Amino acid sequence: MAHGRGVALETEEAFGSAERYRAPGIMLHIDAENFDFHVTAALGYRASDMRYVLATAKKHGLTLPAEDDCEPEIQDDGSVRLYLIPAVEA
């Protein structure tokens, strides 16, 4: 478990080729083998938790795409999925 700013991310054990990190109401999914990177957030998550999860994604070389490049997806359970892309260094 990684700690920072009062948020604990739980790392799930091997999930196929993917890694998953969880904070309250938020899950970061990283599957480099299948080029599948996303954050799924349930209603009521804390903004500070999202910032921490996105910082974790950044440490893995991932970032959110430009706002007009990829729309968030509403899942059947009401959560929102945001896709991530590999960060490009300038």
N, CA, C and O atoms as a GROMACS GRO file, in nm:
protein
  360
    1MET      N    1   0.084  -0.118   0.000
    1MET     CA    2   0.000   0.000   0.000
    1MET      C    3   0.089   0.123   0.000
    1MET      O    4   0.182   0.132   0.080
    2ALA      N    5   0.062   0.217  -0.087
    2ALA     CA    6   0.138   0.342  -0.093
    2ALA      C    7   0.060   0.451  -0.021
    2ALA      O    8  -0.062   0.456  -0.030
    3HIS      N    9   0.130   0.536   0.050
    3HIS     CA   10   0.063   0.641   0.126
    3HIS      C   11   0.108   0.778   0.080
    3HIS      O   12   0.222   0.796   0.038
    4GLY      N   13   0.018   0.874   0.087
    4GLY     CA   14   0.054   1.011   0.054
    4GLY      C   15  -0.062   1.104   0.076
    4GLY      O   16  -0.174   1.076   0.032
    5ARG      N   17  -0.038   1.212   0.143
    5ARG     CA   18  -0.139   1.315   0.167
    5ARG      C   19  -0.269   1.260   0.224
    5ARG      O   20  -0.378   1.306   0.189
    6GLY      N   21  -0.258   1.162   0.311
    6GLY     CA   22  -0.376   1.107   0.374
    6GLY      C   23  -0.454   1.010   0.287
    6GLY      O   24  -0.560   0.964   0.328
    7VAL      N   25  -0.404   0.978   0.170
    7VAL     CA   26  -0.471   0.886   0.079
    7VAL      C   27  -0.388   0.759   0.072
    7VAL      O   28  -0.266   0.765   0.060
    8ALA      N   29  -0.454   0.645   0.080
    8ALA     CA   30  -0.384   0.518   0.066
    8ALA      C   31  -0.430   0.452  -0.062
    8ALA      O   32  -0.550   0.432  -0.083
    9LEU      N   33  -0.335   0.420  -0.148
    9LEU     CA   34  -0.368   0.346  -0.269
    9LEU      C   35  -0.339   0.200  -0.242
    9LEU      O   36  -0.229   0.165  -0.200
   10GLU      N   37  -0.436   0.115  -0.265
   10GLU     CA   38  -0.417  -0.028  -0.251
   10GLU      C   39  -0.379  -0.083  -0.388
   10GLU      O   40  -0.447  -0.058  -0.487
   11THR      N   41  -0.272  -0.158  -0.392
   11THR     CA   42  -0.230  -0.222  -0.517
   11THR      C   43  -0.288  -0.363  -0.517
   11THR      O   44  -0.264  -0.440  -0.424
   12GLU      N   45  -0.365  -0.395  -0.620
   12GLU     CA   46  -0.418  -0.530  -0.632
   12GLU      C   47  -0.310  -0.621  -0.686
   12GLU      O   48  -0.228  -0.580  -0.767
   13GLU      N   49  -0.311  -0.743  -0.641
   13GLU     CA   50  -0.215  -0.842  -0.692
   13GLU      C   51  -0.243  -0.864  -0.840
   13GLU      O   52  -0.342  -0.815  -0.894
   14ALA      N   53  -0.156  -0.935  -0.903
   14ALA     CA   54  -0.163  -0.957  -1.047
   14ALA      C   55  -0.307  -0.979  -1.094
   14ALA      O   56  -0.376  -1.069  -1.045
   15PHE      N   57  -0.349  -0.898  -1.186
   15PHE     CA   58  -0.482  -0.906  -1.246
   15PHE      C   59  -0.458  -0.928  -1.394
   15PHE      O   60  -0.473  -0.836  -1.475
   16GLY      N   61  -0.422  -1.051  -1.428
   16GLY     CA   62  -0.381  -1.077  -1.565
   16GLY      C   63  -0.252  -1.000  -1.590
   16GLY      O   64  -0.157  -1.010  -1.513
   17SER      N   65  -0.249  -0.924  -1.698
   17SER     CA   66  -0.131  -0.843  -1.728
   17SER      C   67  -0.145  -0.703  -1.672
   17SER      O   68  -0.058  -0.618  -1.695
   18ALA      N   69  -0.253  -0.676  -1.600
   18ALA     CA   70  -0.283  -0.540  -1.554
   18ALA      C   71  -0.242  -0.518  -1.409
   18ALA      O   72  -0.229  -0.611  -1.330
   19GLU      N   73  -0.221  -0.390  -1.377
   19GLU     CA   74  -0.203  -0.345  -1.239
   19GLU      C   75  -0.323  -0.258  -1.206
   19GLU      O   76  -0.370  -0.183  -1.291
   20ARG      N   77  -0.371  -0.269  -1.084
   20ARG     CA   78  -0.482  -0.184  -1.041
   20ARG      C   79  -0.446  -0.119  -0.909
   20ARG      O   80  -0.390  -0.183  -0.819
   21TYR      N   81  -0.479   0.008  -0.899
   21TYR     CA   82  -0.457   0.084  -0.778
   21TYR      C   83  -0.591   0.143  -0.737
   21TYR      O   84  -0.665   0.195  -0.821
   22ARG      N   85  -0.622   0.136  -0.608
   22ARG     CA   86  -0.751   0.186  -0.560
   22ARG      C   87  -0.734   0.291  -0.451
   22ARG      O   88  -0.650   0.279  -0.363
   23ALA      N   89  -0.817   0.392  -0.461
   23ALA     CA   90  -0.836   0.492  -0.356
   23ALA      C   91  -0.986   0.493  -0.332
   23ALA      O   92  -1.060   0.438  -0.414
   24PRO      N   93  -1.035   0.552  -0.224
   24PRO     CA   94  -1.179   0.551  -0.199
   24PRO      C   95  -1.258   0.606  -0.320
   24PRO      O   96  -1.245   0.723  -0.355
   25GLY      N   97  -1.339   0.519  -0.382
   25GLY     CA   98  -1.424   0.560  -0.492
   25GLY      C   99  -1.356   0.572  -0.627
   25GLY      O  100  -1.420   0.612  -0.725
   26ILE      N  101  -1.227   0.538  -0.635
   26ILE     CA  102  -1.152   0.555  -0.760
   26ILE      C  103  -1.062   0.433  -0.783
   26ILE      O  104  -1.002   0.380  -0.690
   27MET      N  105  -1.054   0.389  -0.909
   27MET     CA  106  -0.964   0.281  -0.945
   27MET      C  107  -0.882   0.322  -1.067
   27MET      O  108  -0.936   0.370  -1.166
   28LEU      N  109  -0.751   0.302  -1.059
   28LEU     CA  110  -0.658   0.325  -1.169
   28LEU      C  111  -0.622   0.188  -1.226
   28LEU      O  112  -0.574   0.101  -1.153
   29HIS      N  113  -0.644   0.170  -1.356
   29HIS     CA  114  -0.618   0.043  -1.424
   29HIS      C  115  -0.508   0.066  -1.526
   29HIS      O  116  -0.519   0.153  -1.613
   30ILE      N  117  -0.399  -0.012  -1.515
   30ILE     CA  118  -0.286   0.001  -1.607
   30ILE      C  119  -0.258  -0.137  -1.666
   30ILE      O  120  -0.216  -0.229  -1.596
   31ASP      N  121  -0.281  -0.150  -1.796
   31ASP     CA  122  -0.255  -0.275  -1.866
   31ASP      C  123  -0.176  -0.242  -1.992
   31ASP      O  124  -0.232  -0.223  -2.100
   32ALA      N  125  -0.044  -0.237  -1.977
   32ALA     CA  126   0.042  -0.199  -2.089
   32ALA      C  127   0.039  -0.303  -2.200
   32ALA      O  128   0.049  -0.267  -2.318
   33GLU      N  129   0.026  -0.430  -2.165
   33GLU     CA  130   0.024  -0.536  -2.266
   33GLU      C  131  -0.092  -0.518  -2.364
   33GLU      O  132  -0.077  -0.543  -2.484
   34ASN      N  133  -0.207  -0.475  -2.313
   34ASN     CA  134  -0.325  -0.455  -2.397
   34ASN      C  135  -0.353  -0.308  -2.428
   34ASN      O  136  -0.458  -0.274  -2.482
   35PHE      N  137  -0.258  -0.221  -2.393
   35PHE     CA  138  -0.270  -0.076  -2.414
   35PHE      C  139  -0.404  -0.023  -2.363
   35PHE      O  140  -0.477   0.046  -2.434
   36ASP      N  141  -0.434  -0.057  -2.236
   36ASP     CA  142  -0.560  -0.018  -2.172
   36ASP      C  143  -0.526   0.054  -2.041
   36ASP      O  144  -0.484  -0.009  -1.944
   37PHE      N  145  -0.544   0.184  -2.041
   37PHE     CA  146  -0.513   0.267  -1.925
   37PHE      C  147  -0.636   0.352  -1.893
   37PHE      O  148  -0.681   0.429  -1.979
   38HIS      N  149  -0.690   0.341  -1.773
   38HIS     CA  150  -0.806   0.424  -1.740
   38HIS      C  151  -0.822   0.442  -1.589
   38HIS      O  152  -0.767   0.367  -1.508
   39VAL      N  153  -0.900   0.543  -1.556
   39VAL     CA  154  -0.941   0.572  -1.419
   39VAL      C  155  -1.092   0.559  -1.417
   39VAL      O  156  -1.160   0.615  -1.504
   40THR      N  157  -1.146   0.487  -1.320
   40THR     CA  158  -1.290   0.477  -1.302
   40THR      C  159  -1.323   0.538  -1.167
   40THR      O  160  -1.266   0.499  -1.064
   41ALA      N  161  -1.415   0.635  -1.167
   41ALA     CA  162  -1.450   0.707  -1.045
   41ALA      C  163  -1.600   0.694  -1.016
   41ALA      O  164  -1.682   0.718  -1.104
   42ALA      N  165  -1.632   0.657  -0.894
   42ALA     CA  166  -1.771   0.649  -0.850
   42ALA      C  167  -1.818   0.786  -0.804
   42ALA      O  168  -1.738   0.873  -0.770
   43LEU      N  169  -1.948   0.804  -0.804
   43LEU     CA  170  -2.003   0.930  -0.753
   43LEU      C  171  -1.958   0.951  -0.609
   43LEU      O  172  -1.951   0.855  -0.531
   44GLY      N  173  -1.927   1.073  -0.574
   44GLY     CA  174  -1.892   1.106  -0.437
   44GLY      C  175  -1.744   1.093  -0.404
   44GLY      O  176  -1.706   1.107  -0.288
   45TYR      N  177  -1.660   1.067  -0.503
   45TYR     CA  178  -1.516   1.058  -0.474
   45TYR      C  179  -1.466   1.197  -0.434
   45TYR      O  180  -1.526   1.299  -0.468
   46ARG      N  181  -1.355   1.199  -0.362
   46ARG     CA  182  -1.296   1.327  -0.321
   46ARG      C  183  -1.197   1.375  -0.426
   46ARG      O  184  -1.120   1.296  -0.481
   47ALA      N  185  -1.199   1.504  -0.453
   47ALA     CA  186  -1.108   1.562  -0.552
   47ALA      C  187  -0.963   1.537  -0.513
   47ALA      O  188  -0.879   1.514  -0.601
   48SER      N  189  -0.931   1.540  -0.386
   48SER     CA  190  -0.794   1.516  -0.342
   48SER      C  191  -0.750   1.373  -0.375
   48SER      O  192  -0.634   1.350  -0.410
   49ASP      N  193  -0.843   1.278  -0.365
   49ASP     CA  194  -0.811   1.140  -0.402
   49ASP      C  195  -0.785   1.130  -0.552
   49ASP      O  196  -0.694   1.059  -0.594
   50MET      N  197  -0.865   1.199  -0.632
   50MET     CA  198  -0.846   1.197  -0.777
   50MET      C  199  -0.710   1.258  -0.813
   50MET      O  200  -0.640   1.205  -0.898
   51ARG      N  201  -0.674   1.368  -0.748
   51ARG     CA  202  -0.543   1.428  -0.776
   51ARG      C  203  -0.431   1.330  -0.745
   51ARG      O  204  -0.333   1.320  -0.819
   52TYR      N  205  -0.445   1.258  -0.635
   52TYR     CA  206  -0.343   1.161  -0.596
   52TYR      C  207  -0.336   1.045  -0.696
   52TYR      O  208  -0.226   1.001  -0.732
   53VAL      N  209  -0.451   0.996  -0.740
   53VAL     CA  210  -0.455   0.887  -0.838
   53VAL      C  211  -0.393   0.934  -0.971
   53VAL      O  212  -0.316   0.860  -1.033
   54LEU      N  213  -0.426   1.055  -1.014
   54LEU     CA  214  -0.368   1.106  -1.138
   54LEU      C  215  -0.217   1.128  -1.124
   54LEU      O  216  -0.143   1.111  -1.221
   55ALA      N  217  -0.171   1.165  -1.005
   55ALA     CA  218  -0.026   1.178  -0.982
   55ALA      C  219   0.040   1.040  -0.990
   55ALA      O  220   0.152   1.028  -1.039
   56THR      N  221  -0.028   0.938  -0.941
   56THR     CA  222   0.024   0.801  -0.952
   56THR      C  223   0.031   0.759  -1.098
   56THR      O  224   0.128   0.697  -1.141
   57ALA      N  225  -0.073   0.792  -1.175
   57ALA     CA  226  -0.072   0.762  -1.318
   57ALA      C  227   0.046   0.832  -1.386
   57ALA      O  228   0.112   0.774  -1.472
   58LYS      N  229   0.070   0.956  -1.347
   58LYS     CA  230   0.181   1.032  -1.406
   58LYS      C  231   0.314   0.964  -1.376
   58LYS      O  232   0.403   0.962  -1.461
   59LYS      N  233   0.330   0.908  -1.256
   59LYS     CA  234   0.452   0.836  -1.221
   59LYS      C  235   0.471   0.713  -1.309
   59LYS      O  236   0.584   0.666  -1.328
   60HIS      N  237   0.361   0.662  -1.364
   60HIS     CA  238   0.366   0.548  -1.456
   60HIS      C  239   0.374   0.594  -1.601
   60HIS      O  240   0.363   0.513  -1.693
   61GLY      N  241   0.393   0.725  -1.623
   61GLY     CA  242   0.408   0.778  -1.758
   61GLY      C  243   0.277   0.799  -1.831
   61GLY      O  244   0.275   0.802  -1.954
   62LEU      N  245   0.166   0.814  -1.757
   62LEU     CA  246   0.033   0.830  -1.817
   62LEU      C  247  -0.025   0.966  -1.785
   62LEU      O  248   0.007   1.026  -1.682
   63THR      N  249  -0.111   1.014  -1.873
   63THR     CA  250  -0.176   1.143  -1.854
   63THR      C  251  -0.315   1.139  -1.918
   63THR      O  252  -0.345   1.050  -1.998
   64LEU      N  253  -0.398   1.236  -1.883
   64LEU     CA  254  -0.528   1.251  -1.949
   64LEU      C  255  -0.506   1.310  -2.087
   64LEU      O  256  -0.420   1.396  -2.105
   65PRO      N  257  -0.583   1.265  -2.187
   65PRO     CA  258  -0.573   1.327  -2.319
   65PRO      C  259  -0.638   1.465  -2.317
   65PRO      O  260  -0.704   1.502  -2.220
   66ALA      N  261  -0.618   1.541  -2.423
   66ALA     CA  262  -0.685   1.671  -2.435
   66ALA      C  263  -0.836   1.649  -2.423
   66ALA      O  264  -0.888   1.546  -2.466
   67GLU      N  265  -0.904   1.745  -2.365
   67GLU     CA  266  -1.047   1.732  -2.335
   67GLU      C  267  -1.130   1.694  -2.457
   67GLU      O  268  -1.224   1.615  -2.444
   68ASP      N  269  -1.098   1.748  -2.573
   68ASP     CA  270  -1.177   1.719  -2.692
   68ASP      C  271  -1.131   1.593  -2.766
   68ASP      O  272  -1.190   1.557  -2.868
   69ASP      N  273  -1.026   1.524  -2.718
   69ASP     CA  274  -0.976   1.403  -2.783
   69ASP      C  275  -1.046   1.276  -2.734
   69ASP      O  276  -1.051   1.177  -2.808
   70CYS      N  277  -1.099   1.277  -2.613
   70CYS     CA  278  -1.156   1.155  -2.557
   70CYS      C  279  -1.262   1.191  -2.454
   70CYS      O  280  -1.233   1.254  -2.352
   71GLU      N  281  -1.384   1.151  -2.481
   71GLU     CA  282  -1.495   1.178  -2.389
   71GLU      C  283  -1.496   1.076  -2.275
   71GLU      O  284  -1.466   0.958  -2.297
   72PRO      N  285  -1.529   1.119  -2.153
   72PRO     CA  286  -1.547   1.023  -2.044
   72PRO      C  287  -1.665   0.930  -2.076
   72PRO      O  288  -1.758   0.970  -2.146
   73GLU      N  289  -1.660   0.808  -2.026
   73GLU     CA  290  -1.768   0.712  -2.047
   73GLU      C  291  -1.844   0.690  -1.917
   73GLU      O  292  -1.783   0.668  -1.812
   74ILE      N  293  -1.976   0.696  -1.924
   74ILE     CA  294  -2.060   0.664  -1.808
   74ILE      C  295  -2.079   0.512  -1.809
   74ILE      O  296  -2.124   0.455  -1.908
   75GLN      N  297  -2.045   0.447  -1.698
   75GLN     CA  298  -2.058   0.302  -1.686
   75GLN      C  299  -2.200   0.266  -1.638
   75GLN      O  300  -2.273   0.353  -1.591
   76ASP      N  301  -2.237   0.139  -1.650
   76ASP     CA  302  -2.370   0.094  -1.610
   76ASP      C  303  -2.400   0.122  -1.463
   76ASP      O  304  -2.516   0.144  -1.426
   77ASP      N  305  -2.297   0.121  -1.378
   77ASP     CA  306  -2.318   0.144  -1.235
   77ASP      C  307  -2.318   0.293  -1.199
   77ASP      O  308  -2.327   0.328  -1.081
   78GLY      N  309  -2.309   0.382  -1.300
   78GLY     CA  310  -2.310   0.525  -1.275
   78GLY      C  311  -2.173   0.587  -1.257
   78GLY      O  312  -2.160   0.709  -1.248
   79SER      N  313  -2.069   0.504  -1.251
   79SER     CA  314  -1.934   0.557  -1.239
   79SER      C  315  -1.890   0.615  -1.373
   79SER      O  316  -1.953   0.591  -1.476
   80VAL      N  317  -1.782   0.691  -1.371
   80VAL     CA  318  -1.730   0.754  -1.491
   80VAL      C  319  -1.590   0.700  -1.519
   80VAL      O  320  -1.507   0.691  -1.429
   81ARG      N  321  -1.566   0.664  -1.643
   81ARG     CA  322  -1.434   0.614  -1.683
   81ARG      C  323  -1.365   0.719  -1.769
   81ARG      O  324  -1.421   0.769  -1.867
   82LEU      N  325  -1.243   0.751  -1.730
   82LEU     CA  326  -1.157   0.844  -1.803
   82LEU      C  327  -1.039   0.764  -1.856
   82LEU      O  328  -0.967   0.700  -1.780
   83TYR      N  329  -1.019   0.769  -1.986
   83TYR     CA  330  -0.906   0.697  -2.044
   83TYR      C  331  -0.780   0.781  -2.036
   83TYR      O  332  -0.784   0.904  -2.044
   84LEU      N  333  -0.668   0.714  -2.020
   84LEU     CA  334  -0.538   0.778  -2.010
   84LEU      C  335  -0.455   0.739  -2.131
   84LEU      O  336  -0.482   0.639  -2.197
   85ILE      N  337  -0.355   0.819  -2.159
   85ILE     CA  338  -0.262   0.793  -2.269
   85ILE      C  339  -0.118   0.808  -2.218
   85ILE      O  340  -0.094   0.877  -2.119
   86PRO      N  341  -0.024   0.743  -2.286
   86PRO     CA  342   0.116   0.765  -2.248
   86PRO      C  343   0.152   0.912  -2.266
   86PRO      O  344   0.117   0.974  -2.366
   87ALA      N  345   0.223   0.966  -2.169
   87ALA     CA  346   0.266   1.106  -2.175
   87ALA      C  347   0.377   1.119  -2.277
   87ALA      O  348   0.464   1.032  -2.288
   88VAL      N  349   0.375   1.227  -2.351
   88VAL     CA  350   0.478   1.255  -2.449
   88VAL      C  351   0.568   1.364  -2.392
   88VAL      O  352   0.522   1.472  -2.356
   89GLU      N  353   0.696   1.334  -2.385
   89GLU     CA  354   0.790   1.434  -2.334
   89GLU      C  355   0.830   1.527  -2.446
   89GLU      O  356   0.856   1.485  -2.558
   90ALA      N  357   0.834   1.656  -2.414
   90ALA     CA  358   0.869   1.756  -2.515
   90ALA      C  359   1.018   1.776  -2.522
   90ALA      O  360   1.066   1.856  -2.602
   0.00000   0.00000   0.00000
